[in-house]
């Protein structure tokens, strides 16, 4: 199936959900705080920091797409053996991930109560080592919260999955860039960490809702 086979509103809704989910996921401190700290430690300019953010975000989505492709392939094979099971599996994973993020956001203790020190110091590694360290850090941790969305669209064809990957990339890079810029502009790191608590609630509820929509969609 190609994007033209889907109704345009359905495709736009799918891409919007993918973009919003990736953007919310990028609000997690692991997606912007290292760039703030490393950038200050290396005394990088804003363009240097944002270059690392963009490269790392794209690497993050690239590995997510590879893992997602493998999951989709496995899901399609499984669906041939057990007819109709794929939507139930993807919906179940979405709901489980949503419950996990929601529960963690509600139950976890405040993070970094004192806030990390952002004092400037002399760079301890080369700029290239710092840059590639950030890229590798994001590349080896695919966005697990995005994987069930790939699985939920497994039967829609490679072009739809490619469009979804582009939406993930746009949301991730934009979110990482926004929160990194806000932190560098003087926003309290502690305040952003507090907002990350609500991000977990919103993301959890959104994933549960998507899972329910997958279950209710005619198959």
C-alpha positions, 0 to 999 in steps of 0.5 A: 500500500502507498500513501496515495492508497490511504485517505489523505486525512488518515495519512495526515493524522498518522503523520501528525501523531508520529510528529507529536509523539516524537516531539514529546519524547524529545522533551526527556532530559536525555535528549537535550541535557547532554548537549547543554552540558557538553556544549558548555564544557567544550565552549561550543557556539550555538551553531556547533551545539545545534549541529551535534543536536541535528546529527544525534537526532537523525542518528537516533531516528535512523537506528529506530527505523532499522529496529522498527523495520525488523519488528515490522518484518517479524510482525508481518511473518507472524501475521501470516501464521496467525491471521489478524493478530498484528493489530492486537499486538501493536495495540497491546504494545502501545498501551503497555508503553503508555502505562509504563510512561504514565506510571513512571511519571506519576511514581518517580521521585523528583530528578536532580533536586539540586540541579547540575552545575553548569559552570564552565571548565576547560574542555577535557576532550577534543571537539570531534570526540565530544561530537561523535560521543553525543551522536553515538550515545543517541544512535545506540538508544533507539526510541522504544516509544516509537516502535509500536507505532511502526508495528501498528502501520506494518501492513500499510507499505514501505512508503507510508513507513518512510513518511512516518520515519520522516515525521519522527525525524522532524519531531525529534530534531525540532524537540531536541533543538527547542529544549536545548536552545531554551536551556542555553538561553537561560531557562532553569534546568530544574524547571525543564526537568519538572516539565519533563515529569508532565511530558511523561503523563502526556506521552503515556496518555497519548500512547494509550489513546493511540493503542485504543484507536488501533483496536477500534479501527476496522481490520 
